[in-house]
């Protein structure tokens, strides 16, 4: 099985989640990667469909973690 190729934005998001010691919100991911919030949302949804990240909703925030 080949490793799915990631674009530049997805690579930055995945790398951040790999080194994060706790789940991060969408806003935190946008801040730490320097990617706009809307772009982060778009790529997180794509990564979730591909099974590379997972999310949980606590109170009114969505937290993201790596799922590999």
Steps between C-alpha positions, in 0.01 A plus 500: 500500500642837405510794734242763400664813364438818694500852367696776672215603730411146600867425570527799735181404683601135539849592623352732762259234623786248517699717742203632697477353849124560516207543261489838325207712391461614141593853607819379673601304191447808282705717737794259535523415129442850365220371277167683482216356707282419197785321325573296814134396523500388136814289538404353837176373346698342217751344742215361710340338195836334428527375859812701587345716772210460738285754679294529815262773603523626858262778604491722191849423361632232269832347603723319251752220553704279270347159444803308379 
